[in-house]
């Protein structure tokens, strides 16, 4: 039997991150401040959080959410929520809804700035035709493997495809037939015509469009060609007039493609008599946490393989899992604010998230007493029928809140089995034969005897109490080093307490050649 659950009665403890609060100075904010001071982009600040609706948000996504929405709020700007839904085979409306719920739960709101990449499909197609007419894109008929072979290596330049110099007319004809659904998946792609000898492999004629005969959760079967990330991402930013497009470090090399697309988009916009936007991409380090993984593919593998109970398993790093575990949105915001924004990837000690959670809960949560592994304790010199009501505060001394409860105290109590040792080791100050300890908010007691069952296991501890020590202080000033928690056996309420360990047994499950699942805890 267990009793009412409780948070720790003491203070939140020390900050393992060494920071008393969030530092709002980082290289991204410095860039934004400089841009505002120089009136770049007319001093506007528009950021965006662009999730793909193909899974649930996790703790790593929260870093980007806190950063993008935070910068917008600090500068009087806006942050867009944009669903980057350009892959019909993996996306679903249920993910759209869960992502919106998670962002609101974290404490952020996009207001009227909700966008979908799929709303721009028509515009993207028109821009792709413009690139073809300008000689900046062509329809490629090589297979995927052949494209990779022609792209070259980091030490060797790429080779021209036999289809690279098709005429504008032929390219437009093929691209329009791709659009009409004439060709099967993989028959053709649309490639940018950039530089096959570029040291940046991503600039060697990247693929812009591919054929996918798949039903899209929003557009149905209207389209059978879909833009790839390197084409869609900068275009979406430009259409929405985003000023600061914040990405994680793995997109560092993609910035060259981003700039190439934006420059040509500006020409397209000017050709329509409009004023183009000038979005810029900046990269920051991912949020990698010890003892977990944040790869969507690997998290999906854990769910489908039955290694966890679902996306909201309390051991999962998803926001749904963290919410179910009891982690608060304020704790997650504080955690990422404390961690700051860096230019180099590193792993973050999960203890810092645990600290942020304790620190956030500390001023909010009233304390009650709980015994997880009950051991009966009888105070032999306490009257059998007597019940006292002791005054117990709801909050620790470091929380400026008032409030207390009447705590029933009687002859028979439960203490935690871990708080008693028959033969205590050095440094153990809790209850043991002949030792005096403090019952929190109650009296000083001394162990006098134990009762064992037939197997020799201790099932009951006998103690005496000092009636003069009500409240836990001895009038003669004697020192008692140990304080233990307890509940009255007669008044205890049963409860279910779930204690969750870390998902993996090693700090970095991705390290080494072994399957990451071999490190599951």
C-alpha positions in Angstrom: 0.0 0.0 0.0 1.2 3.5 -0.7 -0.2 6.8 0.4 -0.7 10.2 -1.1 1.8 11.3 -3.6 4.1 14.2 -2.8 6.8 16.5 -4.2 10.0 16.9 -2.3 9.5 18.9 0.8 12.8 20.8 0.5 13.9 23.5 -1.9 14.5 22.9 -5.6 18.2 22.3 -5.1 21.2 23.7 -7.0 21.2 24.7 -10.6 23.4 22.2 -12.6 23.5 24.7 -15.4 25.0 27.3 -13.2 22.6 29.9 -14.3 20.1 31.6 -12.1 17.9 32.6 -15.0 17.7 32.7 -18.8 20.4 34.6 -20.7 18.8 36.5 -23.5 22.2 37.3 -25.2 23.2 35.0 -28.0 24.5 35.3 -31.5 21.1 35.0 -33.1 19.6 37.8 -31.0 22.7 39.9 -31.7 22.1 39.6 -35.4 18.5 40.5 -35.0 19.4 43.5 -32.8 21.9 44.7 -35.4 19.4 44.3 -38.2 16.8 46.3 -36.3 19.4 49.0 -35.5 20.4 49.4 -39.1 16.8 49.3 -40.3 17.5 46.3 -42.4 14.1 44.8 -43.6 12.7 48.2 -42.4 13.4 47.1 -38.8 10.8 44.3 -39.1 11.2 40.9 -37.4 9.3 38.0 -38.8 10.3 34.5 -37.7 8.7 31.1 -38.4 8.4 27.6 -36.9 7.9 25.3 -39.9 7.2 21.7 -38.8 6.4 18.9 -41.2 3.1 17.3 -40.1 4.5 13.8 -40.2 5.0 13.1 -36.4 4.7 14.5 -32.9 6.8 17.4 -31.6 9.7 16.6 -29.2 12.0 18.4 -26.8 14.3 19.4 -29.7 11.4 21.1 -31.5 10.7 23.0 -28.3 14.1 24.7 -28.6 13.1 26.1 -32.0 9.7 27.1 -30.8 11.0 28.9 -27.8 13.7 30.7 -29.9 11.4 31.7 -32.8 8.4 32.8 -30.8 10.6 34.3 -28.1 12.6 36.5 -30.5 9.3 37.7 -32.1 7.8 38.6 -28.7 11.0 40.4 -27.5 11.1 42.6 -30.6 7.4 43.3 -31.2 7.6 41.1 -34.3 5.5 38.1 -35.3 6.2 34.4 -35.6 4.5 32.3 -38.2 3.4 28.7 -37.7 3.8 27.1 -41.1 3.2 23.5 -41.9 5.8 22.4 -44.4 3.4 19.8 -46.0 5.2 19.0 -49.3 5.5 15.2 -48.7 2.0 13.6 -49.2 3.2 10.1 -48.3 3.9 10.8 -44.6 1.7 13.7 -43.6 -1.6 13.6 -41.8 -4.2 16.0 -40.3 -3.8 14.4 -36.9 -0.2 15.7 -36.7 -1.3 19.2 -37.7 -3.8 19.2 -34.7 -1.3 17.7 -32.3 1.4 20.2 -33.2 -1.0 23.1 -32.7 -2.0 21.7 -29.3 1.6 21.3 -28.2 2.6 24.8 -29.2 -0.4 26.3 -27.4 0.5 24.1 -24.4 4.0 25.5 -24.4 2.4 29.0 -24.0 2.8 30.4 -27.6 0.2 31.5 -30.1 0.6 32.4 -33.8 -2.6 34.4 -33.9 -3.6 34.9 -37.5 -0.3 33.8 -38.9 -1.1 30.1 -39.7 0.2 29.0 -43.1 0.6 25.8 -45.1 3.2 25.2 -47.8 0.4 23.4 -49.8 -1.4 26.7 -50.1 1.6 27.8 -52.3 1.7 24.8 -54.7 0.2 26.9 -57.5 2.7 29.7 -57.0 5.6 27.3 -56.7 4.6 25.7 -60.0 4.5 29.1 -61.7 7.9 30.0 -60.3 9.3 26.7 -61.5 8.1 27.4 -65.0 9.7 30.9 -64.7 13.0 29.2 -63.8 12.7 27.0 -66.9 12.0 29.9 -69.2 15.1 31.8 -67.7 17.3 28.8 -68.4 17.7 28.1 -64.7 16.0 24.7 -64.5 15.6 21.6 -66.7 13.7 18.3 -66.7 16.0 15.4 -65.8 15.3 11.9 -67.1 18.2 10.1 -65.4 17.3 7.7 -62.6 18.1 8.6 -59.0 21.2 6.4 -59.0 22.4 7.9 -62.2 21.9 11.4 -60.9 24.1 10.6 -57.9 26.8 9.2 -60.1 26.8 12.2 -62.3 27.0 14.6 -59.3 30.6 13.6 -58.6 32.4 13.5 -55.3 33.9 16.0 -52.9 37.2 15.7 -54.8 35.8 15.3 -58.3 33.4 17.7 -60.2 30.1 16.5 -61.5 29.3 15.5 -65.0 26.7 16.9 -67.3 23.5 14.9 -67.7 22.7 14.2 -71.4 19.4 16.0 -70.6 20.9 19.2 -69.1 20.8 21.2 -72.3 17.2 20.4 -73.4 15.5 23.4 -75.0 13.2 25.7 -72.9 10.3 24.4 -75.1 11.1 20.8 -74.4 11.5 21.4 -70.7 8.3 23.3 -70.4 6.4 20.5 -72.3 7.8 17.8 -70.2 7.2 19.7 -66.9 3.6 20.4 -67.9 3.1 16.7 -68.7 4.6 15.8 -65.4 2.0 18.1 -63.8 -0.8 16.4 -65.8 0.2 13.0 -64.4 1.4 11.5 -67.7 4.5 9.9 -66.2 5.0 7.4 -63.3 6.9 8.1 -60.1 10.6 8.5 -60.8 10.4 9.0 -64.5 11.5 12.6 -64.4 12.5 15.3 -61.9 13.0 19.0 -62.3 16.6 20.2 -61.5 18.1 23.6 -60.9 20.9 24.5 -63.4 23.6 25.9 -61.1 27.2 24.7 -61.1 28.3 21.1 -61.4 31.9 21.9 -60.3 30.9 23.7 -57.1 32.7 22.5 -54.0 29.3 22.6 -52.3 27.7 19.3 -53.5 24.2 20.7 -52.9 24.8 23.3 -55.6 25.4 20.6 -58.2 22.0 21.0 -59.9 19.8 20.1 -56.9 16.4 18.5 -57.6 13.5 20.9 -57.2 10.4 18.8 -58.1 9.6 15.1 -58.2 6.7 13.0 -59.3 4.6 11.4 -56.5 1.2 9.9 -57.3 0.0 10.1 -53.7 -3.1 11.6 -52.1 -2.3 14.8 -50.1 -4.2 15.3 -46.9 -5.2 18.8 -47.9 -5.1 19.0 -51.7 -6.2 15.4 -52.5 -5.2 14.3 -56.0 -4.9 17.8 -57.4 -1.1 17.5 -57.6 1.1 14.6 -58.6 4.4 16.6 -58.6 5.7 18.0 -55.3 8.5 20.5 -54.5 11.5 19.4 -52.4 12.6 21.1 -49.2 15.5 23.1 -50.8 13.1 24.7 -53.3 10.0 25.1 -51.1 11.6 26.4 -47.9 13.2 29.6 -49.2 10.1 30.2 -51.4 7.8 30.0 -48.5 9.9 32.3 -46.4 10.0 34.8 -49.3 6.2 34.7 -49.9 5.5 35.3 -46.2 8.2 38.0 -46.0 10.1 36.2 -43.2 13.1 38.3 -42.1 15.1 35.7 -40.1 14.8 32.1 -41.1 16.3 30.1 -38.2 17.4 26.5 -39.0 19.5 23.9 -37.3 23.2 23.4 -38.2 22.6 20.5 -40.6 21.1 23.0 -43.1 24.3 25.1 -43.1 25.3 23.9 -46.6 21.7 24.3 -47.8 22.0 28.1 -47.3 23.7 28.4 -50.6 20.7 26.8 -52.4 18.4 28.9 -50.2 20.1 32.1 -51.4 20.1 31.0 -55.0 16.3 30.3 -54.9 15.6 33.6 -53.2 17.7 35.6 -55.7 15.7 34.1 -58.6 12.4 34.5 -56.8 13.2 38.2 -56.5 13.6 38.4 -60.3 10.3 36.5 -60.7 8.5 39.0 -58.3 10.0 42.0 -60.0 8.8 40.6 -63.4 5.3 40.8 -61.9 5.7 44.4 -60.9 5.9 43.6 -57.2 8.5 44.3 -54.5 10.4 41.2 -53.4 11.3 40.2 -49.8 14.8 39.4 -48.7 14.7 36.6 -46.2 18.0 35.4 -44.7 18.8 31.9 -43.2 20.8 31.5 -40.0 21.8 28.3 -38.4 22.0 27.3 -34.7 22.9 24.1 -32.8 20.2 21.4 -32.3 18.9 20.5 -28.9 20.3 17.0 -28.3 19.5 15.6 -24.8 21.4 12.8 -23.0 19.7 9.4 -22.5 17.3 9.8 -25.4 16.9 10.2 -29.2 14.9 12.8 -31.1 15.1 11.3 -34.6 11.5 11.0 -35.8 12.5 7.8 -37.6 13.9 6.2 -34.4 11.0 7.4 -32.3 8.6 5.8 -34.8 10.6 2.6 -34.6 10.2 2.6 -30.8 6.4 3.1 -31.1 5.8 0.6 -34.0 8.1 -2.0 -32.3 6.2 -1.8 -29.1 9.2 -0.7 -27.1 7.1 2.1 -25.7 3.4 2.4 -25.1 2.9 5.2 -27.7 3.9 8.7 -28.6 2.9 9.9 -25.2 4.8 7.3 -23.2 6.1 9.2 -20.3 9.7 8.1 -21.1 9.5 9.5 -24.6 11.1 12.9 -25.4 7.9 14.0 -27.2 6.0 17.0 -25.8 3.0 14.7 -25.3 5.2 12.3 -23.3 6.8 15.0 -21.2 3.3 16.5 -20.5 2.1 13.1 -19.4 5.2 12.7 -17.2 4.3 15.9 -15.4 6.9 18.3 -16.9 5.4 21.7 -17.1 5.5 24.0 -20.2 7.2 26.7 -18.0 9.9 24.2 -17.2 10.6 23.5 -20.9 10.6 27.2 -21.8 13.0 27.9 -18.9 15.2 25.0 -19.8 15.9 26.1 -23.3 16.2 29.7 -22.3 18.9 28.7 -19.8 20.7 26.6 -22.4 20.9 29.5 -24.8 21.7 29.3 -28.5 25.1 28.1 -29.8 26.8 27.5 -33.1 28.2 24.1 -32.3 26.2 20.9 -31.6 26.6 19.3 -28.2 24.7 17.0 -25.9 22.8 18.6 -23.0 22.7 17.0 -19.5 19.2 15.7 -18.9 19.7 16.7 -15.3 19.3 20.3 -16.4 15.8 19.6 -17.7 15.0 17.8 -14.4 16.3 20.9 -12.5 14.3 23.3 -14.6 11.2 21.1 -13.8 11.8 21.2 -10.1 12.5 24.9 -10.2 9.3 25.6 -12.1 7.2 23.4 -9.8 8.7 24.6 -6.6 6.6 27.8 -6.1 3.5 26.2 -7.6 2.9 22.8 -6.0 1.7 22.2 -2.5 3.6 19.5 -0.6 2.0 16.5 1.1 3.7 13.4 2.6 3.9 10.1 0.8 5.4 6.7 1.7 6.3 4.6 -1.3 7.5 1.5 0.5 5.5 1.4 3.7 7.0 -0.1 6.9 4.7 0.0 9.9 6.0 1.9 12.9 4.4 1.8 16.4 5.1 4.4 19.0 4.8 2.3 22.1 4.4 5.1 24.7 1.8 7.0 22.7 -1.8 6.5 23.8 -3.6 4.0 21.6 -6.8 6.0 20.9 -5.2 9.4 20.7 -5.1 11.4 17.4 -3.4 14.8 17.2 -3.6 17.3 14.4 -0.3 18.8 13.6 0.2 21.9 11.5 2.1 21.1 8.3 2.9 23.9 5.7 2.1 23.3 2.1 5.2 25.1 0.8 8.9 25.1 1.8 10.5 28.1 3.4 11.9 29.5 0.1 8.4 29.9 -1.4 6.6 33.1 -0.4 3.3 31.4 -0.1 1.2 30.7 2.9 -1.0 27.7 3.6 -1.0 24.7 5.8 -3.0 21.6 6.6 -4.0 19.6 9.6 -1.8 16.5 9.6 -3.2 13.6 11.7 -0.7 11.9 14.1 -1.4 8.6 15.9 0.3 5.7 17.6 0.6 3.6 14.4 2.4 5.2 11.4 3.9 4.2 8.1 7.5 5.2 7.3 9.4 4.4 4.1 11.3 1.1 4.3 14.4 3.0 3.0 14.4 5.2 6.1 15.2 2.3 8.4 18.4 0.2 8.6 19.0 -2.6 11.1 22.8 -2.2 10.5 23.2 1.4 9.1 26.3 2.2 7.0 28.5 5.1 7.7 26.9 8.4 6.8 23.3 7.0 7.3 21.4 9.4 9.6 17.9 8.0 9.4 16.2 5.5 11.8 18.2 2.6 13.2 18.1 0.6 16.5 18.8 3.0 19.4 19.0 6.1 17.2 16.8 9.2 17.5 15.4 10.9 14.5 12.8 13.6 13.7 9.4 12.8 12.3 8.8 15.7 10.0 6.4 18.3 11.6 5.9 15.9 14.6 8.2 14.6 17.3 11.6 13.1 18.0 11.4 9.3 18.2 13.9 6.6 19.2 13.9 3.0 17.8 13.6 0.4 20.6 12.7 -2.8 18.9 11.7 -4.6 15.6 9.2 -7.3 14.8 10.0 -9.9 12.1 7.8 -12.3 10.2 8.4 -16.1 9.8 10.9 -15.4 7.0 12.9 -13.1 9.2 11.9 -9.9 7.3 11.2 -6.8 9.4 7.5 -6.0 9.3 7.2 -3.5 12.2 9.4 -1.1 14.0 8.8 0.0 17.6 9.8 3.4 18.9 9.2 5.7 21.8 8.6 9.5 21.4 9.5 12.5 23.4 6.3 14.4 24.1 8.3 17.6 24.8 9.5 17.8 21.2 6.3 18.5 19.3 7.2 20.3 16.1 10.5 18.5 15.9 12.6 20.6 18.2 14.1 19.4 21.5 13.8 21.9 24.5 17.3 20.9 25.7 18.8 21.8 22.3 20.1 18.4 21.5 21.0 17.8 17.9 19.1 15.3 15.7 20.6 14.8 12.2 18.0 12.7 10.6 14.5 13.7 9.5 12.1 11.2 7.9 8.6 11.5 6.5 5.6 9.4 7.6 1.8 9.1 7.4 -0.7 8.0 10.0 -1.6 4.3 9.3 -5.3 4.9 10.1 -5.7 8.0 8.0 -3.5 7.1 5.0 -5.0 7.1 1.6 -3.9 4.5 -1.1 -2.6 5.9 -4.3 -0.7 4.8 -7.4 2.8 6.3 -7.9 4.6 5.8 -11.2 8.4 6.3 -11.1 10.0 6.6 -14.6 13.6 5.9 -15.3 15.5 7.2 -18.3 14.6 5.7 -21.7 18.2 4.6 -22.5 21.0 3.3 -20.3 23.7 5.3 -21.9 24.0 9.1 -22.5 24.3 8.9 -26.2 22.4 5.9 -27.7 23.3 7.0 -31.2 27.0 6.5 -30.5 28.9 3.5 -31.9 27.9 0.9 -34.5 25.3 -0.9 -32.3 21.6 -0.6 -33.0 20.4 2.2 -30.7 17.7 -0.1 -29.3 20.3 -2.3 -27.7 20.7 0.6 -25.2 17.1 0.7 -24.1 16.8 0.8 -20.3 
